[in-house]
Amino acid sequence: MQNIPFGISQLDETLKGGAPPGNVVLLAGESGAGAREFIHTSAAMHAIGHTDPELFELYYGEPAAETRLPDEIHYLSITASQGAIERELRYTLDEEIVEAAVPKITFRDFSAEYFHASAIPREWYSGQAVKITDLTKDRRRDSVFGSLGGYLSEHAPGNLVVLDSLTDLIGSINEDTQWSDIAMLMRGLKRAAYEWGGLILVVVNTETISEPQFGQLMDASGGTFVFSWETGGSKRARVMIIREFRGVLSRIESENIVQFETEIHDGGFDISDVRKIR
């Protein structure tokens, strides 16, 4: 069984190649602590592995023998346009990486489904001004859950999928959408992912959910990476802890690894130090 790399070189090396196929990995953490930069780097590195092998080797290195890069990379955004995501990629990564990566990444924006029942003006998310004739048309669309599920069923098998972000779906909770819908989505995704055999990365901001809710999301995921800020003296450092990862966590526990200190540089998200029990 070939693992699917995360696209973070030292992490993949520590995990002996990355994630077993058929996993949903929850990337949870505080704002700015690294979860979004992780998915940007992951998507971009997988993409340039196909489009520019020399650039891939320069920034990532040589993949482990028992790994494979998925054929397709899908970046699913709930509220952001492709242009906005590309701009964020440029904040995280060197321009040459973004230029080589974007053509290989398939972007899907669910803004229309997300906002259509809200009071938000349509031109804010459609990119088009509303015409008088539009007012006579039936503008109903599938729910964001239905559209998301349909897209995943078609495109997730065998591939890398980034879901950015679960926080947006949590923000849509109202009389029609309950927390149980979010939890059920994750549980269904976990079950389906096992059959699909790819890798799905899901981002959530832990500042928007309670501890019991976070526990439910962890339980509904194959693995959970937690990103946070650590303060020591006059400095702040980004750190990442693998809270849970079935079949994988034992690999780092056997080496007494406590947590990873991380950084953001031209090559994106990276591990700068591995902290072990001394």
MARDORO-64225 format. One record per residue: residue in three letters; chain; x, y, z of N, C-alpha, C in turn. Coordinates in steps of 0.2 Angstrom, whole numbers, plus 5000, padded with zeros to 4 digits. Example, Ala and Ser with C-alpha at 12.3 -4.5 7.8 and 13.67 -1.06 7.14 Angstrom:
<rs>
[ALA; A; [5066; 4972; 5039]; [5062; 4978; 5039]; [5066; 4984; 5039]]
[SER; A; [5064; 4989; 5035]; [5068; 4995; 5036]; [5064; 5000; 5039]]
</rs>
This chain:
<rs>
[MET; A; [5004; 4994; 5000]; [5000; 5000; 5000]; [5004; 5006; 5000]]
[GLN; A; [5004; 5010; 4995]; [5008; 5016; 4994]; [5005; 5022; 4998]]
[ASN; A; [5008; 5025; 5002]; [5006; 5031; 5006]; [5005; 5037; 5001]]
[ILE; A; [5001; 5042; 5004]; [5001; 5048; 5000]; [5004; 5054; 5004]]
[PRO; A; [5009; 5057; 5001]; [5013; 5062; 5005]; [5009; 5068; 5007]]
[PHE; A; [5010; 5071; 5012]; [5007; 5078; 5014]; [5010; 5084; 5010]]
[GLY; A; [5016; 5083; 5007]; [5019; 5088; 5004]; [5023; 5092; 5008]]
[ILE; A; [5024; 5090; 5014]; [5028; 5094; 5019]; [5034; 5089; 5020]]
[SER; A; [5040; 5090; 5017]; [5045; 5086; 5017]; [5047; 5082; 5023]]
[GLN; A; [5049; 5086; 5028]; [5051; 5083; 5035]; [5046; 5079; 5038]]
[LEU; A; [5040; 5081; 5038]; [5034; 5078; 5041]; [5033; 5071; 5037]]
[ASP; A; [5033; 5071; 5030]; [5033; 5065; 5027]; [5038; 5060; 5028]]
[GLU; A; [5044; 5063; 5029]; [5050; 5058; 5031]; [5049; 5055; 5038]]
[THR; A; [5046; 5059; 5043]; [5045; 5057; 5049]; [5040; 5051; 5049]]
[LEU; A; [5035; 5052; 5045]; [5029; 5048; 5045]; [5030; 5042; 5040]]
[LYS; A; [5036; 5041; 5038]; [5038; 5036; 5033]; [5034; 5036; 5027]]
[GLY; A; [5033; 5042; 5024]; [5030; 5043; 5018]; [5024; 5047; 5017]]
[GLY; A; [5020; 5048; 5023]; [5014; 5052; 5023]; [5008; 5048; 5026]]
[ALA; A; [5003; 5049; 5023]; [4997; 5046; 5026]; [4995; 5040; 5022]]
[PRO; A; [4992; 5035; 5025]; [4989; 5029; 5022]; [4983; 5031; 5017]]
[PRO; A; [4982; 5029; 5011]; [4977; 5031; 5007]; [4970; 5030; 5011]]
[GLY; A; [4965; 5034; 5009]; [4958; 5033; 5012]; [4957; 5036; 5019]]
[ASN; A; [4961; 5042; 5020]; [4961; 5045; 5026]; [4958; 5052; 5025]]
[VAL; A; [4954; 5055; 5031]; [4952; 5062; 5031]; [4956; 5064; 5037]]
[VAL; A; [4960; 5069; 5036]; [4965; 5072; 5041]; [4962; 5079; 5043]]
[LEU; A; [4960; 5080; 5049]; [4958; 5087; 5052]; [4964; 5091; 5054]]
[LEU; A; [4964; 5097; 5051]; [4969; 5102; 5052]; [4966; 5107; 5057]]
[ALA; A; [4967; 5107; 5063]; [4964; 5112; 5068]; [4968; 5116; 5072]]
[GLY; A; [4966; 5122; 5072]; [4971; 5127; 5076]; [4969; 5134; 5077]]
[GLU; A; [4973; 5138; 5080]; [4971; 5145; 5081]; [4973; 5149; 5074]]
[SER; A; [4970; 5155; 5074]; [4971; 5159; 5068]; [4978; 5160; 5067]]
[GLY; A; [4980; 5159; 5061]; [4987; 5161; 5059]; [4993; 5156; 5062]]
[ALA; A; [4991; 5151; 5065]; [4995; 5146; 5068]; [4998; 5141; 5063]]
[GLY; A; [4996; 5141; 5057]; [4999; 5137; 5052]; [4995; 5132; 5048]]
[ALA; A; [4988; 5131; 5050]; [4984; 5126; 5046]; [4983; 5128; 5039]]
[ARG; A; [4981; 5134; 5038]; [4980; 5136; 5031]; [4986; 5136; 5027]]
[GLU; A; [4992; 5138; 5030]; [4998; 5137; 5026]; [5000; 5130; 5024]]
[PHE; A; [4998; 5126; 5029]; [4999; 5119; 5028]; [4995; 5116; 5021]]
[ILE; A; [4989; 5118; 5021]; [4985; 5116; 5015]; [4988; 5119; 5009]]
[HIS; A; [4990; 5126; 5009]; [4992; 5129; 5003]; [4999; 5125; 5001]]
[THR; A; [5003; 5124; 5005]; [5009; 5120; 5003]; [5008; 5113; 5001]]
[SER; A; [5003; 5110; 5004]; [5002; 5103; 5002]; [4999; 5103; 4995]]
[ALA; A; [4994; 5107; 4993]; [4991; 5107; 4987]; [4997; 5109; 4981]]
[ALA; A; [5001; 5114; 4983]; [5006; 5117; 4978]; [5011; 5112; 4977]]
[MET; A; [5014; 5108; 4982]; [5019; 5103; 4981]; [5017; 5097; 4977]]
[HIS; A; [5010; 5095; 4979]; [5008; 5090; 4974]; [5007; 5092; 4967]]
[ALA; A; [5005; 5098; 4966]; [5004; 5101; 4959]; [5011; 5101; 4955]]
[ILE; A; [5016; 5104; 4959]; [5022; 5105; 4955]; [5026; 5098; 4954]]
[GLY; A; [5024; 5093; 4958]; [5027; 5086; 4957]; [5025; 5084; 4950]]
[HIS; A; [5019; 5086; 4948]; [5017; 5084; 4941]; [5020; 5089; 4936]]
[THR; A; [5019; 5096; 4937]; [5021; 5101; 4932]; [5028; 5103; 4931]]
[ASP; A; [5032; 5102; 4937]; [5039; 5104; 4937]; [5043; 5100; 4941]]
[PRO; A; [5045; 5094; 4939]; [5049; 5090; 4944]; [5055; 5093; 4947]]
[GLU; A; [5059; 5097; 4943]; [5065; 5100; 4945]; [5063; 5105; 4951]]
[LEU; A; [5058; 5109; 4950]; [5056; 5113; 4956]; [5054; 5109; 4962]]
[PHE; A; [5050; 5104; 4960]; [5048; 5100; 4966]; [5054; 5097; 4970]]
[GLU; A; [5059; 5094; 4966]; [5065; 5092; 4970]; [5068; 5097; 4974]]
[LEU; A; [5068; 5103; 4971]; [5072; 5109; 4974]; [5069; 5110; 4981]]
[TYR; A; [5062; 5111; 4981]; [5058; 5113; 4987]; [5056; 5107; 4992]]
[TYR; A; [5055; 5101; 4989]; [5053; 5096; 4993]; [5058; 5090; 4994]]
[GLY; A; [5062; 5089; 4988]; [5066; 5083; 4989]; [5064; 5077; 4985]]
[GLU; A; [5066; 5071; 4987]; [5065; 5065; 4984]; [5059; 5062; 4988]]
[PRO; A; [5054; 5060; 4985]; [5048; 5056; 4989]; [5051; 5050; 4991]]
[ALA; A; [5048; 5047; 4997]; [5050; 5040; 4999]; [5047; 5035; 4994]]
[ALA; A; [5051; 5030; 4994]; [5049; 5024; 4989]; [5042; 5022; 4989]]
[GLU; A; [5039; 5021; 4994]; [5032; 5018; 4995]; [5027; 5024; 4995]]
[THR; A; [5028; 5029; 4991]; [5023; 5034; 4991]; [5021; 5035; 4983]]
[ARG; A; [5015; 5039; 4983]; [5013; 5041; 4976]; [5010; 5048; 4977]]
[LEU; A; [5011; 5052; 4971]; [5007; 5058; 4971]; [5000; 5057; 4967]]
[PRO; A; [4995; 5059; 4970]; [4988; 5058; 4967]; [4988; 5062; 4960]]
[ASP; A; [4984; 5059; 4956]; [4984; 5062; 4949]; [4981; 5069; 4949]]
[GLU; A; [4976; 5070; 4953]; [4972; 5076; 4953]; [4973; 5080; 4960]]
[ILE; A; [4973; 5086; 4960]; [4972; 5090; 4966]; [4966; 5095; 4966]]
[HIS; A; [4962; 5094; 4971]; [4956; 5098; 4971]; [4956; 5103; 4977]]
[TYR; A; [4955; 5109; 4976]; [4955; 5114; 4981]; [4948; 5116; 4982]]
[LEU; A; [4944; 5115; 4987]; [4937; 5116; 4988]; [4936; 5122; 4993]]
[SER; A; [4934; 5128; 4991]; [4933; 5133; 4995]; [4925; 5134; 4996]]
[ILE; A; [4923; 5136; 5003]; [4916; 5137; 5004]; [4914; 5144; 5003]]
[THR; A; [4918; 5149; 5004]; [4917; 5156; 5003]; [4921; 5160; 4999]]
[ALA; A; [4927; 5158; 4997]; [4932; 5162; 4994]; [4933; 5160; 4986]]
[SER; A; [4934; 5165; 4982]; [4935; 5164; 4975]; [4942; 5161; 4973]]
[GLN; A; [4942; 5158; 4967]; [4949; 5156; 4965]; [4954; 5161; 4965]]
[GLY; A; [4952; 5167; 4963]; [4957; 5173; 4964]; [4959; 5174; 4971]]
[ALA; A; [4955; 5174; 4975]; [4957; 5175; 4982]; [4961; 5170; 4985]]
[ILE; A; [4960; 5163; 4983]; [4964; 5158; 4985]; [4971; 5159; 4982]]
[GLU; A; [4972; 5160; 4976]; [4978; 5161; 4972]; [4982; 5167; 4976]]
[ARG; A; [4979; 5172; 4978]; [4982; 5177; 4981]; [4985; 5175; 4988]]
[GLU; A; [4981; 5171; 4992]; [4984; 5168; 4998]; [4990; 5163; 4997]]
[LEU; A; [4989; 5160; 4991]; [4995; 5155; 4990]; [5001; 5159; 4989]]
[ARG; A; [5001; 5165; 4986]; [5006; 5170; 4985]; [5009; 5173; 4991]]
[TYR; A; [5004; 5173; 4996]; [5007; 5175; 5003]; [5011; 5170; 5006]]
[THR; A; [5009; 5164; 5005]; [5013; 5158; 5008]; [5019; 5156; 5004]]
[LEU; A; [5019; 5156; 4998]; [5024; 5152; 4994]; [5027; 5157; 4989]]
[ASP; A; [5033; 5155; 4987]; [5037; 5159; 4982]; [5033; 5159; 4975]]
[GLU; A; [5033; 5165; 4971]; [5030; 5166; 4965]; [5031; 5160; 4960]]
[GLU; A; [5037; 5158; 4960]; [5038; 5152; 4955]; [5034; 5146; 4956]]
[ILE; A; [5033; 5145; 4963]; [5030; 5139; 4965]; [5022; 5139; 4963]]
[VAL; A; [5020; 5145; 4964]; [5012; 5146; 4963]; [5011; 5146; 4955]]
[GLU; A; [5015; 5149; 4952]; [5014; 5149; 4944]; [5015; 5142; 4941]]
[ALA; A; [5019; 5138; 4944]; [5019; 5131; 4942]; [5014; 5127; 4944]]
[ALA; A; [5011; 5128; 4950]; [5006; 5124; 4953]; [4999; 5125; 4951]]
[VAL; A; [4997; 5132; 4950]; [4990; 5134; 4949]; [4987; 5130; 4943]]
[PRO; A; [4990; 5129; 4937]; [4987; 5126; 4932]; [4985; 5118; 4933]]
[LYS; A; [4988; 5115; 4938]; [4987; 5108; 4940]; [4982; 5108; 4945]]
[ILE; A; [4980; 5113; 4949]; [4975; 5113; 4954]; [4968; 5114; 4952]]
[THR; A; [4963; 5110; 4953]; [4956; 5112; 4951]; [4953; 5115; 4957]]
[PHE; A; [4951; 5121; 4956]; [4947; 5125; 4961]; [4940; 5124; 4960]]
[ARG; A; [4936; 5124; 4966]; [4929; 5124; 4966]; [4927; 5128; 4972]]
[ASP; A; [4923; 5133; 4970]; [4920; 5138; 4974]; [4913; 5137; 4976]]
[PHE; A; [4911; 5136; 4982]; [4904; 5134; 4984]; [4900; 5141; 4986]]
[SER; A; [4903; 5146; 4985]; [4900; 5153; 4987]; [4893; 5153; 4985]]
[ALA; A; [4891; 5152; 4979]; [4884; 5152; 4977]; [4879; 5148; 4981]]
[GLU; A; [4881; 5142; 4982]; [4877; 5138; 4986]; [4877; 5140; 4994]]
[TYR; A; [4882; 5143; 4996]; [4883; 5145; 5003]; [4879; 5151; 5004]]
[PHE; A; [4879; 5156; 5000]; [4876; 5163; 5001]; [4869; 5163; 4998]]
[HIS; A; [4867; 5159; 4994]; [4861; 5160; 4990]; [4854; 5162; 4994]]
[ALA; A; [4854; 5159; 5000]; [4848; 5159; 5004]; [4849; 5165; 5010]]
[SER; A; [4855; 5168; 5009]; [4856; 5174; 5014]; [4854; 5181; 5011]]
[ALA; A; [4855; 5186; 5016]; [4854; 5192; 5013]; [4859; 5196; 5010]]
[ILE; A; [4865; 5192; 5009]; [4871; 5195; 5005]; [4869; 5196; 4998]]
[PRO; A; [4870; 5202; 4995]; [4869; 5204; 4988]; [4872; 5199; 4984]]
[ARG; A; [4869; 5197; 4978]; [4871; 5191; 4974]; [4878; 5193; 4971]]
[GLU; A; [4878; 5200; 4969]; [4884; 5202; 4965]; [4891; 5201; 4969]]
[TRP; A; [4890; 5201; 4976]; [4896; 5200; 4980]; [4899; 5194; 4979]]
[TYR; A; [4895; 5188; 4978]; [4898; 5182; 4977]; [4898; 5179; 4970]]
[SER; A; [4894; 5182; 4966]; [4893; 5179; 4959]; [4898; 5182; 4954]]
[GLY; A; [4900; 5188; 4956]; [4905; 5192; 4952]; [4901; 5195; 4946]]
[GLN; A; [4894; 5195; 4946]; [4890; 5198; 4941]; [4885; 5202; 4944]]
[ALA; A; [4883; 5208; 4941]; [4878; 5212; 4944]; [4871; 5208; 4942]]
[VAL; A; [4866; 5209; 4947]; [4860; 5206; 4946]; [4856; 5210; 4941]]
[LYS; A; [4853; 5207; 4936]; [4849; 5210; 4930]; [4841; 5209; 4932]]
[ILE; A; [4837; 5214; 4930]; [4830; 5214; 4931]; [4827; 5207; 4929]]
[THR; A; [4830; 5204; 4924]; [4827; 5198; 4921]; [4828; 5192; 4926]]
[ASP; A; [4834; 5193; 4930]; [4835; 5188; 4935]; [4830; 5187; 4940]]
[LEU; A; [4827; 5192; 4942]; [4822; 5192; 4947]; [4816; 5188; 4946]]
[THR; A; [4815; 5186; 4939]; [4809; 5182; 4938]; [4811; 5175; 4937]]
[LYS; A; [4817; 5173; 4938]; [4820; 5167; 4937]; [4820; 5163; 4944]]
[ASP; A; [4819; 5157; 4944]; [4820; 5153; 4950]; [4828; 5152; 4952]]
[ARG; A; [4830; 5155; 4957]; [4837; 5155; 4958]; [4839; 5150; 4963]]
[ARG; A; [4835; 5146; 4965]; [4836; 5140; 4970]; [4842; 5136; 4967]]
[ARG; A; [4846; 5134; 4972]; [4852; 5130; 4970]; [4852; 5124; 4975]]
[ASP; A; [4856; 5119; 4974]; [4857; 5114; 4979]; [4860; 5117; 4985]]
[SER; A; [4859; 5114; 4991]; [4862; 5116; 4997]; [4870; 5115; 4996]]
[VAL; A; [4873; 5119; 5000]; [4881; 5118; 5000]; [4883; 5111; 5002]]
[PHE; A; [4879; 5107; 5006]; [4880; 5101; 5008]; [4879; 5096; 5002]]
[GLY; A; [4874; 5097; 4999]; [4872; 5092; 4993]; [4877; 5093; 4987]]
[SER; A; [4879; 5100; 4986]; [4884; 5101; 4981]; [4891; 5098; 4982]]
[LEU; A; [4893; 5099; 4989]; [4899; 5097; 4991]; [4900; 5089; 4991]]
[GLY; A; [4894; 5086; 4993]; [4894; 5079; 4993]; [4895; 5076; 4986]]
[GLY; A; [4891; 5079; 4981]; [4891; 5077; 4974]; [4898; 5078; 4971]]
[TYR; A; [4901; 5084; 4973]; [4908; 5085; 4970]; [4913; 5080; 4972]]
[LEU; A; [4913; 5079; 4979]; [4917; 5074; 4982]; [4916; 5067; 4979]]
[SER; A; [4910; 5065; 4978]; [4909; 5058; 4976]; [4912; 5057; 4969]]
[GLU; A; [4912; 5063; 4965]; [4915; 5062; 4958]; [4922; 5063; 4958]]
[HIS; A; [4925; 5067; 4962]; [4932; 5069; 4961]; [4937; 5067; 4967]]
[ALA; A; [4934; 5065; 4972]; [4939; 5063; 4978]; [4942; 5056; 4977]]
[PRO; A; [4939; 5051; 4974]; [4942; 5044; 4974]; [4950; 5045; 4971]]
[GLY; A; [4954; 5043; 4975]; [4961; 5042; 4973]; [4965; 5049; 4973]]
[ASN; A; [4962; 5054; 4974]; [4965; 5061; 4974]; [4966; 5064; 4980]]
[LEU; A; [4970; 5070; 4980]; [4970; 5074; 4985]; [4965; 5080; 4985]]
[VAL; A; [4961; 5080; 4991]; [4956; 5086; 4991]; [4957; 5090; 4997]]
[VAL; A; [4957; 5096; 4996]; [4958; 5101; 5002]; [4951; 5104; 5003]]
[LEU; A; [4948; 5104; 5009]; [4942; 5108; 5011]; [4943; 5114; 5015]]
[ASP; A; [4942; 5119; 5012]; [4944; 5126; 5015]; [4938; 5130; 5016]]
[SER; A; [4934; 5130; 5021]; [4936; 5127; 5027]; [4929; 5125; 5031]]
[LEU; A; [4930; 5120; 5035]; [4924; 5118; 5039]; [4921; 5124; 5044]]
[THR; A; [4926; 5128; 5045]; [4924; 5134; 5049]; [4918; 5138; 5046]]
[ASP; A; [4918; 5139; 5039]; [4913; 5142; 5036]; [4906; 5138; 5036]]
[LEU; A; [4906; 5132; 5036]; [4900; 5128; 5037]; [4897; 5129; 5044]]
[ILE; A; [4902; 5129; 5049]; [4900; 5130; 5056]; [4896; 5137; 5056]]
[GLY; A; [4899; 5142; 5053]; [4896; 5148; 5053]; [4889; 5149; 5050]]
[SER; A; [4887; 5144; 5046]; [4881; 5144; 5043]; [4875; 5140; 5047]]
[ILE; A; [4877; 5138; 5053]; [4872; 5135; 5058]; [4866; 5140; 5059]]
[ASN; A; [4860; 5137; 5058]; [4854; 5141; 5059]; [4848; 5136; 5060]]
[GLU; A; [4842; 5139; 5059]; [4836; 5134; 5060]; [4836; 5129; 5055]]
[ASP; A; [4840; 5129; 5049]; [4840; 5124; 5044]; [4846; 5120; 5044]]
[THR; A; [4851; 5122; 5047]; [4858; 5119; 5048]; [4860; 5118; 5055]]
[GLN; A; [4861; 5112; 5057]; [4862; 5111; 5064]; [4870; 5108; 5065]]
[TRP; A; [4872; 5109; 5071]; [4879; 5106; 5072]; [4879; 5098; 5070]]
[SER; A; [4874; 5095; 5071]; [4873; 5088; 5070]; [4875; 5087; 5062]]
[ASP; A; [4873; 5092; 5058]; [4874; 5091; 5051]; [4881; 5091; 5049]]
[ILE; A; [4885; 5095; 5053]; [4892; 5096; 5052]; [4896; 5089; 5054]]
[ALA; A; [4894; 5087; 5060]; [4897; 5081; 5063]; [4895; 5075; 5058]]
[MET; A; [4889; 5075; 5056]; [4887; 5069; 5051]; [4891; 5070; 5045]]
[LEU; A; [4892; 5076; 5042]; [4896; 5077; 5036]; [4903; 5073; 5037]]
[MET; A; [4906; 5075; 5043]; [4913; 5072; 5044]; [4913; 5065; 5045]]
[ARG; A; [4908; 5062; 5048]; [4907; 5055; 5049]; [4906; 5051; 5042]]
[GLY; A; [4902; 5054; 5038]; [4901; 5051; 5031]; [4907; 5052; 5027]]
[LEU; A; [4910; 5057; 5028]; [4916; 5058; 5024]; [4922; 5053; 5026]]
[LYS; A; [4922; 5052; 5032]; [4927; 5047; 5034]; [4926; 5040; 5031]]
[ARG; A; [4919; 5038; 5031]; [4917; 5032; 5029]; [4918; 5031; 5021]]
[ALA; A; [4917; 5037; 5018]; [4917; 5036; 5010]; [4925; 5037; 5008]]
[ALA; A; [4929; 5040; 5012]; [4936; 5041; 5011]; [4940; 5035; 5011]]
[TYR; A; [4937; 5030; 5015]; [4941; 5024; 5016]; [4940; 5020; 5009]]
[GLU; A; [4934; 5021; 5006]; [4933; 5017; 4999]; [4936; 5021; 4994]]
[TRP; A; [4936; 5028; 4994]; [4939; 5032; 4989]; [4947; 5031; 4988]]
[GLY; A; [4950; 5030; 4994]; [4957; 5029; 4994]; [4962; 5034; 4992]]
[GLY; A; [4959; 5041; 4993]; [4964; 5047; 4992]; [4965; 5049; 4999]]
[LEU; A; [4967; 5056; 4999]; [4968; 5060; 5005]; [4964; 5066; 5005]]
[ILE; A; [4960; 5067; 5011]; [4956; 5073; 5011]; [4959; 5077; 5017]]
[LEU; A; [4960; 5083; 5016]; [4963; 5088; 5022]; [4957; 5093; 5023]]
[VAL; A; [4955; 5093; 5029]; [4949; 5098; 5031]; [4952; 5103; 5037]]
[VAL; A; [4951; 5109; 5035]; [4953; 5114; 5040]; [4947; 5117; 5044]]
[VAL; A; [4949; 5118; 5051]; [4944; 5121; 5055]; [4948; 5125; 5061]]
[ASN; A; [4945; 5131; 5062]; [4947; 5135; 5067]; [4945; 5133; 5074]]
[THR; A; [4949; 5131; 5079]; [4947; 5129; 5085]; [4944; 5134; 5089]]
[GLU; A; [4945; 5140; 5088]; [4942; 5146; 5092]; [4935; 5147; 5090]]
[THR; A; [4932; 5143; 5085]; [4925; 5144; 5084]; [4921; 5138; 5086]]
[ILE; A; [4924; 5133; 5090]; [4920; 5127; 5092]; [4922; 5126; 5099]]
[SER; A; [4917; 5122; 5102]; [4918; 5120; 5109]; [4923; 5114; 5110]]
[GLU; A; [4925; 5112; 5116]; [4929; 5106; 5117]; [4925; 5100; 5115]]
[PRO; A; [4919; 5099; 5117]; [4915; 5093; 5115]; [4914; 5093; 5107]]
[GLN; A; [4913; 5098; 5104]; [4913; 5098; 5097]; [4919; 5096; 5093]]
[PHE; A; [4925; 5099; 5096]; [4931; 5097; 5093]; [4932; 5090; 5094]]
[GLY; A; [4930; 5087; 5100]; [4931; 5080; 5101]; [4927; 5076; 5096]]
[GLN; A; [4921; 5078; 5094]; [4917; 5074; 5089]; [4920; 5075; 5082]]
[LEU; A; [4923; 5080; 5081]; [4927; 5081; 5074]; [4933; 5076; 5074]]
[MET; A; [4937; 5076; 5080]; [4942; 5072; 5080]; [4940; 5064; 5079]]
[ASP; A; [4935; 5063; 5082]; [4933; 5056; 5082]; [4930; 5054; 5075]]
[ALA; A; [4928; 5059; 5071]; [4926; 5058; 5064]; [4931; 5058; 5059]]
[SER; A; [4938; 5059; 5061]; [4943; 5060; 5057]; [4948; 5054; 5058]]
[GLY; A; [4952; 5053; 5052]; [4957; 5048; 5053]; [4963; 5050; 5057]]
[GLY; A; [4964; 5057; 5056]; [4970; 5060; 5060]; [4968; 5067; 5061]]
[THR; A; [4972; 5069; 5066]; [4971; 5076; 5068]; [4977; 5080; 5070]]
[PHE; A; [4979; 5085; 5066]; [4985; 5089; 5068]; [4982; 5096; 5071]]
[VAL; A; [4985; 5098; 5076]; [4983; 5104; 5080]; [4989; 5109; 5079]]
[PHE; A; [4987; 5115; 5077]; [4992; 5120; 5076]; [4990; 5126; 5081]]
[SER; A; [4996; 5128; 5084]; [4995; 5133; 5090]; [5001; 5138; 5090]]
[TRP; A; [5000; 5143; 5094]; [5006; 5148; 5095]; [5008; 5146; 5102]]
[GLU; A; [5015; 5146; 5103]; [5018; 5145; 5109]; [5023; 5151; 5110]]
[THR; A; [5022; 5154; 5116]; [5026; 5160; 5118]; [5031; 5158; 5123]]
[GLY; A; [5037; 5160; 5122]; [5043; 5159; 5126]; [5047; 5165; 5126]]
[GLY; A; [5048; 5168; 5132]; [5051; 5175; 5133]; [5048; 5180; 5128]]
[SER; A; [5052; 5183; 5124]; [5049; 5188; 5119]; [5047; 5186; 5112]]
[LYS; A; [5048; 5179; 5111]; [5046; 5176; 5105]; [5040; 5172; 5105]]
[ARG; A; [5037; 5172; 5099]; [5031; 5167; 5098]; [5033; 5162; 5093]]
[ALA; A; [5031; 5156; 5094]; [5033; 5151; 5089]; [5027; 5147; 5087]]
[ARG; A; [5026; 5145; 5081]; [5021; 5141; 5078]; [5023; 5133; 5080]]
[VAL; A; [5018; 5130; 5083]; [5020; 5122; 5084]; [5014; 5118; 5081]]
[MET; A; [5015; 5112; 5080]; [5010; 5107; 5077]; [5011; 5101; 5081]]
[ILE; A; [5005; 5098; 5084]; [5005; 5092; 5087]; [5001; 5087; 5084]]
[ILE; A; [5003; 5081; 5083]; [4998; 5076; 5080]; [4994; 5073; 5086]]
[ARG; A; [4988; 5075; 5086]; [4984; 5072; 5092]; [4982; 5065; 5091]]
[GLU; A; [4980; 5064; 5085]; [4977; 5057; 5083]; [4979; 5055; 5076]]
[PHE; A; [4981; 5049; 5075]; [4982; 5047; 5068]; [4982; 5039; 5068]]
[ARG; A; [4977; 5036; 5067]; [4976; 5029; 5067]; [4981; 5026; 5062]]
[GLY; A; [4985; 5021; 5065]; [4990; 5018; 5061]; [4997; 5022; 5060]]
[VAL; A; [4997; 5028; 5062]; [5003; 5032; 5060]; [5006; 5035; 5066]]
[LEU; A; [5002; 5037; 5071]; [5004; 5040; 5077]; [5010; 5036; 5081]]
[SER; A; [5009; 5030; 5080]; [5014; 5025; 5084]; [5021; 5026; 5081]]
[ARG; A; [5021; 5029; 5075]; [5028; 5030; 5071]; [5032; 5035; 5075]]
[ILE; A; [5028; 5040; 5077]; [5032; 5046; 5080]; [5032; 5045; 5088]]
[GLU; A; [5028; 5041; 5091]; [5028; 5039; 5098]; [5034; 5035; 5099]]
[SER; A; [5036; 5031; 5094]; [5041; 5026; 5095]; [5048; 5030; 5095]]
[GLU; A; [5048; 5036; 5092]; [5054; 5040; 5092]; [5053; 5046; 5098]]
[ASN; A; [5048; 5045; 5102]; [5048; 5050; 5108]; [5047; 5057; 5105]]
[ILE; A; [5044; 5058; 5099]; [5042; 5065; 5097]; [5036; 5068; 5101]]
[VAL; A; [5037; 5074; 5103]; [5032; 5077; 5107]; [5028; 5082; 5102]]
[GLN; A; [5032; 5086; 5099]; [5028; 5091; 5094]; [5033; 5093; 5089]]
[PHE; A; [5031; 5097; 5084]; [5035; 5100; 5079]; [5034; 5107; 5079]]
[GLU; A; [5040; 5110; 5079]; [5040; 5118; 5079]; [5040; 5119; 5071]]
[THR; A; [5036; 5124; 5069]; [5035; 5125; 5062]; [5037; 5132; 5060]]
[GLU; A; [5038; 5133; 5054]; [5039; 5140; 5051]; [5036; 5141; 5044]]
[ILE; A; [5036; 5147; 5042]; [5034; 5148; 5035]; [5039; 5152; 5031]]
[HIS; A; [5041; 5149; 5026]; [5047; 5152; 5022]; [5045; 5152; 5014]]
[ASP; A; [5049; 5154; 5010]; [5047; 5154; 5003]; [5045; 5147; 5000]]
[GLY; A; [5047; 5142; 5003]; [5044; 5135; 5001]; [5038; 5134; 5004]]
[GLY; A; [5035; 5138; 5008]; [5028; 5137; 5012]; [5029; 5135; 5019]]
[PHE; A; [5024; 5131; 5021]; [5025; 5128; 5028]; [5030; 5123; 5028]]
[ASP; A; [5034; 5123; 5034]; [5039; 5118; 5035]; [5040; 5117; 5042]]
[ILE; A; [5043; 5111; 5044]; [5045; 5110; 5051]; [5052; 5112; 5052]]
[SER; A; [5053; 5116; 5057]; [5060; 5119; 5058]; [5063; 5115; 5064]]
[ASP; A; [5059; 5111; 5068]; [5062; 5108; 5074]; [5058; 5102; 5076]]
[VAL; A; [5061; 5097; 5078]; [5057; 5091; 5080]; [5058; 5090; 5088]]
[ARG; A; [5053; 5091; 5092]; [5055; 5091; 5099]; [5053; 5084; 5102]]
[LYS; A; [5058; 5082; 5105]; [5058; 5075; 5108]; [5058; 5075; 5116]]
[ILE; A; [5056; 5070; 5118]; [5057; 5068; 5126]; [5064; 5067; 5127]]
[ARG; A; [5067; 5071; 5131]; [5074; 5070; 5132]; [5075; 5065; 5138]]
</rs>
